[in-house]
Amino acid sequence: MSPFWTVGAVFFLKEAVSWRRWSSIAIGFFGVMLVVQPGAENLGYTVGWAVLSLVAFSVRDLVTRLTPPDIASACLATYTMVVALPFAIAWVFLNGERFFPENVNWVIVTFMVALGSLGYLLLIASLRIGELSAVMPFRYSRIVFLLVLGVLVFGERPNASMLTGAALVIASGVYIMWREQILKQRLNQKKIDA
């Protein structure tokens, strides 16, 4: 997750990443591993797909960051959808899945698509405005939200490892926000002093 983006930000965008941020990213990633709890029983070809998706997301985010500012974020989101749609359709047919499931609540599907689109637009905006290595750790927070939704919607019961991992993810994100504020204050003070 975030280590892929941070490495890309260092090498391709020439962003400076301090040891504190690297440490926070590592702690957040460890927290995600505690929540997900990968083990031998769930390893297989799906891990390969997951790694490929992380690389693809990393490249997409780096390209988003490098896109000229005169191209609207909504255009970037549309281009992504246009490119992804043929792959998604092919995936459905290759896996023998139904393109339009039966007994689906279209109100929920519409709500889900609308929220997903809004979230993606906001992600593009954040990638274009903020430093990539500062934005990415907050993507870990989705693990915490999914953990809460799992409890509230699906009645899942998190164990101590999951709760510890969620706490580490939150702590990592809060630390990065706090650290960014300190760095901004120092930069502003230098501008005032100069």
C-alpha positions, 0 to 999 in steps of 0.5 A: 500500500503506502510504501509503494506510493512513497517509493514512487514519490521519492524516485519519480516526484523527488519528494523528500520523505523523512525517517519519521514519515517512513517509520509512521508508514511502516507502523501503519502498514504493520497495523493493516497486516494485524487487521487483515491477518494474512496467513498461509490458508489465504495465500495463493494466486490472489496475493499476486493479483493484489500485488499487481493491483497495488503496482497499478494503483501506484502508477495511476496515482503517480501519473495523476500527480504528474498530470498538468493542472489545467486538466480537470480532476473530473476529466481524469476520473472519466478517463480512468473509468473509460480505460477500466471499463473494458477490463472490468467487462472482460473480467466479469465474462472470464469469471463466468459472473452475471453482468446484471445480478438478480435480486439486486437493490438498485437504490443501494447500487446507485448510492454506492456508485455515487459515493464511490465516484465522489470519493474517487474525485476527492482522491484525485484532488488530494493527490494533485494538491498534497504531497503524495507521501503525506496523502497516501498513509490516510488510505490506510484509514479505510481498513478501520472504516471497513472494520467498523462496518463489518461489526455494524453491518455484518455482525463480525467480531474483531479480535484483539489483533484487529483492534490493535492493528486499527489503533496503529493505523489511526495512530500512524495517520494522526502522527503524520497529520501532527508532523505535517502541521509542525513542518508547515509552522516551521516553514511559515516561521522561516518565511516570516523571519526572512 
